[in-house]
Amino acid sequence: MIVFKTYLRVVKKCLVPIILYTSMLILFSSINTNNSNNELSFTAEKPDILIINNDKDSKISKP
């Protein structure tokens, strides 16, 4: 019971920041949810990459 009373005392002392952060979290999450209705298109493409191995005898560069 002592721990619970101490917890409530700390919560009462920091009540304004707790309410502020909670309201900001709800606000930003609702804004993010409303803006995520846009469809994003994805097209898979193979990138053109050339790898030149100048260290032919190195143990690190071997597969």
N, CA, C and O atoms as CSV, one atom per row, in Angstrom:
chain,resi,resn,atom,element,x,y,z
A,1,MET,N,N,0.811,-1.190,0.000
A,1,MET,CA,C,0.000,0.000,0.000
A,1,MET,C,C,0.859,1.261,0.000
A,1,MET,O,O,0.465,2.285,-0.558
A,2,ILE,N,N,2.024,1.187,0.621
A,2,ILE,CA,C,2.914,2.342,0.665
A,2,ILE,C,C,3.408,2.671,-0.746
A,2,ILE,O,O,3.519,3.838,-1.122
A,3,VAL,N,N,3.698,1.632,-1.511
A,3,VAL,CA,C,4.179,1.841,-2.874
A,3,VAL,C,C,3.081,2.479,-3.726
A,3,VAL,O,O,3.355,3.384,-4.514
A,4,PHE,N,N,1.860,2.018,-3.573
A,4,PHE,CA,C,0.738,2.560,-4.335
A,4,PHE,C,C,0.482,4.021,-3.969
A,4,PHE,O,O,0.224,4.841,-4.851
A,5,LYS,N,N,0.548,4.348,-2.703
A,5,LYS,CA,C,0.359,5.740,-2.280
A,5,LYS,C,C,1.464,6.637,-2.831
A,5,LYS,O,O,1.206,7.762,-3.257
A,6,THR,N,N,2.680,6.137,-2.820
A,6,THR,CA,C,3.794,6.907,-3.368
A,6,THR,C,C,3.636,7.093,-4.874
A,6,THR,O,O,3.926,8.162,-5.410
A,7,TYR,N,N,3.178,6.046,-5.548
A,7,TYR,CA,C,2.925,6.139,-6.983
A,7,TYR,C,C,1.862,7.198,-7.275
A,7,TYR,O,O,2.037,8.012,-8.181
A,8,LEU,N,N,0.787,7.197,-6.536
A,8,LEU,CA,C,-0.269,8.187,-6.735
A,8,LEU,C,C,0.223,9.599,-6.436
A,8,LEU,O,O,-0.185,10.553,-7.097
A,9,ARG,N,N,1.082,9.731,-5.462
A,9,ARG,CA,C,1.635,11.035,-5.134
A,9,ARG,C,C,2.491,11.567,-6.289
A,9,ARG,O,O,2.427,12.748,-6.629
A,10,VAL,N,N,3.280,10.692,-6.878
A,10,VAL,CA,C,4.112,11.095,-8.013
A,10,VAL,C,C,3.241,11.432,-9.217
A,10,VAL,O,O,3.514,12.401,-9.926
A,11,VAL,N,N,2.196,10.645,-9.455
A,11,VAL,CA,C,1.295,10.902,-10.580
A,11,VAL,C,C,0.558,12.225,-10.379
A,11,VAL,O,O,0.401,12.986,-11.333
A,12,LYS,N,N,0.114,12.507,-9.187
A,12,LYS,CA,C,-0.563,13.779,-8.916
A,12,LYS,C,C,0.382,14.960,-9.120
A,12,LYS,O,O,-0.029,16.024,-9.583
A,13,LYS,N,N,1.647,14.761,-8.771
A,13,LYS,CA,C,2.620,15.832,-8.928
A,13,LYS,C,C,2.902,16.103,-10.407
A,13,LYS,O,O,3.137,17.249,-10.790
A,14,CYS,N,N,2.882,15.079,-11.223
A,14,CYS,CA,C,3.205,15.206,-12.658
A,14,CYS,C,C,1.971,15.031,-13.533
A,14,CYS,O,O,2.087,14.526,-14.649
A,15,LEU,N,N,0.826,15.421,-13.074
A,15,LEU,CA,C,-0.419,15.192,-13.796
A,15,LEU,C,C,-0.506,16.024,-15.076
A,15,LEU,O,O,-0.972,15.527,-16.101
A,16,VAL,N,N,-0.072,17.259,-15.031
A,16,VAL,CA,C,-0.158,18.132,-16.209
A,16,VAL,C,C,0.717,17.610,-17.357
A,16,VAL,O,O,0.220,17.515,-18.480
A,17,PRO,N,N,1.982,17.269,-17.135
A,17,PRO,CA,C,2.771,16.721,-18.251
A,17,PRO,C,C,2.226,15.392,-18.777
A,17,PRO,O,O,2.299,15.129,-19.978
A,18,ILE,N,N,1.688,14.564,-17.906
A,18,ILE,CA,C,1.125,13.285,-18.343
A,18,ILE,C,C,-0.066,13.520,-19.261
A,18,ILE,O,O,-0.182,12.874,-20.303
A,19,ILE,N,N,-0.945,14.432,-18.889
A,19,ILE,CA,C,-2.109,14.742,-19.726
A,19,ILE,C,C,-1.659,15.388,-21.034
A,19,ILE,O,O,-2.208,15.084,-22.093
A,20,LEU,N,N,-0.678,16.265,-20.972
A,20,LEU,CA,C,-0.172,16.934,-22.170
A,20,LEU,C,C,0.430,15.930,-23.150
A,20,LEU,O,O,0.097,15.958,-24.335
A,21,TYR,N,N,1.302,15.051,-22.685
A,21,TYR,CA,C,1.933,14.072,-23.561
A,21,TYR,C,C,0.920,13.077,-24.119
A,21,TYR,O,O,1.015,12.675,-25.278
A,22,THR,N,N,-0.040,12.681,-23.302
A,22,THR,CA,C,-1.068,11.754,-23.778
A,22,THR,C,C,-1.928,12.399,-24.853
A,22,THR,O,O,-2.237,11.768,-25.864
A,23,SER,N,N,-2.315,13.643,-24.643
A,23,SER,CA,C,-3.129,14.329,-25.650
A,23,SER,C,C,-2.343,14.557,-26.937
A,23,SER,O,O,-2.908,14.448,-28.026
A,24,MET,N,N,-1.053,14.872,-26.834
A,24,MET,CA,C,-0.237,15.032,-28.032
A,24,MET,C,C,-0.091,13.710,-28.775
A,24,MET,O,O,-0.121,13.690,-30.005
A,25,LEU,N,N,0.063,12.628,-28.061
A,25,LEU,CA,C,0.165,11.313,-28.683
A,25,LEU,C,C,-1.110,10.970,-29.441
A,25,LEU,O,O,-1.052,10.479,-30.569
A,26,ILE,N,N,-2.252,11.223,-28.830
A,26,ILE,CA,C,-3.534,10.945,-29.483
A,26,ILE,C,C,-3.715,11.850,-30.696
A,26,ILE,O,O,-4.186,11.397,-31.739
A,27,LEU,N,N,-3.349,13.111,-30.573
A,27,LEU,CA,C,-3.482,14.051,-31.684
A,27,LEU,C,C,-2.616,13.638,-32.871
A,27,LEU,O,O,-3.101,13.578,-34.000
A,28,PHE,N,N,-1.345,13.357,-32.624
A,28,PHE,CA,C,-0.447,12.986,-33.719
A,28,PHE,C,C,-0.821,11.646,-34.333
A,28,PHE,O,O,-0.702,11.469,-35.546
A,29,SER,N,N,-1.266,10.709,-33.525
A,29,SER,CA,C,-1.665,9.418,-34.089
A,29,SER,C,C,-2.924,9.546,-34.933
A,29,SER,O,O,-3.049,8.866,-35.951
A,30,SER,N,N,-3.857,10.402,-34.534
A,30,SER,CA,C,-5.060,10.590,-35.347
A,30,SER,C,C,-4.736,11.314,-36.651
A,30,SER,O,O,-5.313,10.993,-37.689
A,31,ILE,N,N,-3.829,12.279,-36.615
A,31,ILE,CA,C,-3.407,12.962,-37.843
A,31,ILE,C,C,-2.708,11.980,-38.777
A,31,ILE,O,O,-2.937,11.995,-39.986
A,32,ASN,N,N,-1.870,11.141,-38.223
A,32,ASN,CA,C,-1.151,10.166,-39.032
A,32,ASN,C,C,-2.108,9.143,-39.631
A,32,ASN,O,O,-1.916,8.715,-40.769
A,33,THR,N,N,-3.112,8.751,-38.900
A,33,THR,CA,C,-4.085,7.787,-39.398
A,33,THR,C,C,-4.923,8.394,-40.513
A,33,THR,O,O,-5.225,7.714,-41.494
A,34,ASN,N,N,-5.298,9.638,-40.385
A,34,ASN,CA,C,-6.103,10.292,-41.413
A,34,ASN,C,C,-5.323,10.522,-42.699
A,34,ASN,O,O,-5.907,10.511,-43.783
A,35,ASN,N,N,-4.031,10.728,-42.602
A,35,ASN,CA,C,-3.220,10.989,-43.789
A,35,ASN,C,C,-2.736,9.721,-44.467
A,35,ASN,O,O,-2.187,9.800,-45.566
A,36,SER,N,N,-2.913,8.570,-43.870
A,36,SER,CA,C,-2.384,7.341,-44.447
A,36,SER,C,C,-3.351,6.678,-45.416
A,36,SER,O,O,-3.117,5.536,-45.810
A,37,ASN,N,N,-4.418,7.343,-45.814
A,37,ASN,CA,C,-5.373,6.764,-46.746
A,37,ASN,C,C,-4.875,6.800,-48.185
A,37,ASN,O,O,-5.477,6.164,-49.050
A,38,ASN,N,N,-3.819,7.510,-48.462
A,38,ASN,CA,C,-3.291,7.615,-49.821
A,38,ASN,C,C,-2.668,6.288,-50.238
A,38,ASN,O,O,-1.916,5.671,-49.483
A,39,GLU,N,N,-2.998,5.860,-51.461
A,39,GLU,CA,C,-2.431,4.632,-52.004
A,39,GLU,C,C,-1.034,4.923,-52.541
A,39,GLU,O,O,-0.833,5.888,-53.278
A,40,LEU,N,N,-0.098,4.104,-52.176
A,40,LEU,CA,C,1.255,4.232,-52.683
A,40,LEU,C,C,1.505,3.101,-53.668
A,40,LEU,O,O,1.178,1.947,-53.389
A,41,SER,N,N,2.070,3.420,-54.793
A,41,SER,CA,C,2.348,2.387,-55.782
A,41,SER,C,C,3.802,1.945,-55.648
A,41,SER,O,O,4.689,2.734,-55.322
A,42,PHE,N,N,4.013,0.669,-55.908
A,42,PHE,CA,C,5.341,0.085,-55.809
A,42,PHE,C,C,5.636,-0.665,-57.092
A,42,PHE,O,O,4.841,-1.501,-57.524
A,43,THR,N,N,6.765,-0.374,-57.699
A,43,THR,CA,C,7.195,-1.117,-58.877
A,43,THR,C,C,8.567,-1.698,-58.582
A,43,THR,O,O,9.501,-0.978,-58.231
A,44,ALA,N,N,8.672,-3.000,-58.729
A,44,ALA,CA,C,9.938,-3.678,-58.469
A,44,ALA,C,C,10.858,-3.503,-59.665
A,44,ALA,O,O,10.469,-3.782,-60.799
A,45,GLU,N,N,12.061,-3.049,-59.419
A,45,GLU,CA,C,13.054,-2.861,-60.469
A,45,GLU,C,C,14.371,-3.454,-60.018
A,45,GLU,O,O,14.723,-3.395,-58.840
A,46,LYS,N,N,15.081,-4.016,-60.948
A,46,LYS,CA,C,16.389,-4.571,-60.649
A,46,LYS,C,C,17.433,-3.474,-60.843
A,46,LYS,O,O,17.521,-2.908,-61.933
A,47,PRO,N,N,18.224,-3.160,-59.823
A,47,PRO,CA,C,19.211,-2.086,-59.962
A,47,PRO,C,C,20.419,-2.547,-60.788
A,47,PRO,O,O,20.784,-3.722,-60.770
A,48,ASP,N,N,21.012,-1.630,-61.491
A,48,ASP,CA,C,22.220,-1.901,-62.265
A,48,ASP,C,C,23.426,-1.619,-61.379
A,48,ASP,O,O,23.751,-0.466,-61.098
A,49,ILE,N,N,24.095,-2.706,-60.939
A,49,ILE,CA,C,25.232,-2.576,-60.026
A,49,ILE,C,C,26.407,-3.366,-60.591
A,49,ILE,O,O,26.232,-4.488,-61.067
A,50,LEU,N,N,27.580,-2.795,-60.541
A,50,LEU,CA,C,28.800,-3.463,-60.960
A,50,LEU,C,C,29.744,-3.491,-59.767
A,50,LEU,O,O,30.042,-2.453,-59.177
A,51,ILE,N,N,30.212,-4.684,-59.416
A,51,ILE,CA,C,31.146,-4.838,-58.299
A,51,ILE,C,C,32.476,-5.300,-58.870
A,51,ILE,O,O,32.546,-6.331,-59.539
A,52,ILE,N,N,33.515,-4.548,-58.610
A,52,ILE,CA,C,34.858,-4.890,-59.068
A,52,ILE,C,C,35.667,-5.302,-57.850
A,52,ILE,O,O,35.818,-4.529,-56.904
A,53,ASN,N,N,36.190,-6.536,-57.877
A,53,ASN,CA,C,36.955,-7.066,-56.763
A,53,ASN,C,C,38.435,-6.980,-57.111
A,53,ASN,O,O,38.937,-7.780,-57.901
A,54,ASN,N,N,39.128,-6.020,-56.529
A,54,ASN,CA,C,40.563,-5.887,-56.750
A,54,ASN,C,C,41.374,-6.733,-55.777
A,54,ASN,O,O,42.570,-6.927,-55.993
A,55,ASP,N,N,40.769,-7.235,-54.729
A,55,ASP,CA,C,41.440,-8.082,-53.745
A,55,ASP,C,C,41.062,-9.531,-54.012
A,55,ASP,O,O,40.228,-10.093,-53.301
A,56,LYS,N,N,41.651,-10.132,-55.007
A,56,LYS,CA,C,41.243,-11.472,-55.413
A,56,LYS,C,C,41.645,-12.534,-54.403
A,56,LYS,O,O,40.970,-13.559,-54.300
A,57,ASP,N,N,42.708,-12.328,-53.663
A,57,ASP,CA,C,43.184,-13.337,-52.725
A,57,ASP,C,C,42.745,-13.074,-51.291
A,57,ASP,O,O,43.156,-13.797,-50.382
A,58,SER,N,N,41.941,-12.082,-51.075
A,58,SER,CA,C,41.517,-11.734,-49.722
A,58,SER,C,C,40.433,-12.692,-49.235
A,58,SER,O,O,39.543,-13.067,-49.998
A,59,LYS,N,N,40.510,-13.088,-47.961
A,59,LYS,CA,C,39.499,-13.980,-47.382
A,59,LYS,C,C,38.180,-13.248,-47.136
A,59,LYS,O,O,37.119,-13.872,-47.109
A,60,ILE,N,N,38.240,-11.961,-46.962
A,60,ILE,CA,C,37.036,-11.179,-46.683
A,60,ILE,C,C,36.155,-11.075,-47.920
A,60,ILE,O,O,34.929,-11.101,-47.818
A,61,SER,N,N,36.779,-10.958,-49.088
A,61,SER,CA,C,35.994,-10.737,-50.299
A,61,SER,C,C,35.467,-12.013,-50.933
A,61,SER,O,O,34.737,-11.945,-51.922
A,62,LYS,N,N,35.815,-13.169,-50.395
A,62,LYS,CA,C,35.296,-14.427,-50.951
A,62,LYS,C,C,33.884,-14.670,-50.435
A,62,LYS,O,O,33.576,-14.357,-49.285
A,63,PRO,N,N,33.017,-15.234,-51.294
A,63,PRO,CA,C,31.631,-15.487,-50.847
A,63,PRO,C,C,31.526,-16.617,-49.854
A,63,PRO,O,O,30.428,-16.936,-49.396
